Amino acid sequence: MDTIKIPQSSDDPQYILIYPWPDLVPMVAAAVIGIAIEQVTLCLLATIVLLGRYQRFRDGKPKMFVPHWLYGKGIGMPRGHTIPEPMDKVFLP
């Protein structure tokens, strides 16, 4: 078993039990969806495979790469009124 690194700053993900929350949330969501459609094993296995691929992708990229990439594609969800929409080409004062 790997040692758990204690977060040194507020930017590091919070741990729930022994898992960081970005890894635990999809597992819980897959369990809930699996219970709803009566295919828990299939949903959890698919989530484990997708999480493994996502972790490999995430480890090779800088922090906040995925949210910035999504924002650039127009999928991002800005949290303030001063953040312009990513697809706006003309800015009016």
N, C-alpha and C positions, 0 to 999 in steps of 0.2 A: 504494500500500500504506500502511495506517495505521501509525503508530508504536506500538510496544509499550510499555505502561506497566509499569515495574518495580514489583512489589508493595512497598508501604511498611510493611505490617503483616502479622502472621501470619494475619489473617482473609482477606486477599486470596487468590484461588486460585493454585495453583502452575502454572507454564507448562511444558508438555512440547513441545519444539521451539518452535513459534510459537503454539501453541494453549493456552488454559487447559484444565486437565484436565476440568472439567465439560462442555466442548464436545467433547473428544476421546474420552471414554469411550463415548458413544452411537455414534459413528462406528465405533469398533473393534468394539463389540458387534454392530452391524449388518453389518459385514464378516464376522464369524465366523458369524452366523446365515445370512447370504447364501451363504457357502461351504457351509454344512451343507445348505441347501435348494436349492442350485444356482441362486440368483437374486441374485447379488451386486449387479448394476446396479440392480435394482428396490429392494432393501433400502437401498442407499446413497442413492438418489434420495429415497426416502421419509424417510430420516433427515435429509437436508439440508433438506427442506421443513419437517419437524417441528422441527428445531433452529432454523431461522429464525424460526418462530412463537414458540418458547419464548424465544429471545433478545429478541424484541420484548416479550413478556410480562414477562420478568425485568427488563428495563431500566426498565419503568414502575413497578416495585414496590420497596419497601425490601429491604435484605438480610435473608435468612432468612425471607422471606414464605412461600415454598412449604413448607418443613418445618413452620412453625407452622400453616399452613393444613391440611396433612395431619394433624398432631397433633390439631387441633380436630375433624377429621372422624373421628378414631378410627383413622387409618391409620399414625400416627407410630410410630417405634420408639424408645422411651426407652432410655437407656444406663445408667441407675442404678436401684437399688432404692428410692430415695427419691422418684422421680418417679411421681406417681399416674397411673393410666390415665385417658384423657380422658373416657370415658363413665361413670365411677364417680360416682354422685350422693351416696352416703353414705360418709363417711370415718370409719373406726374408729381409735382411737389404738393 
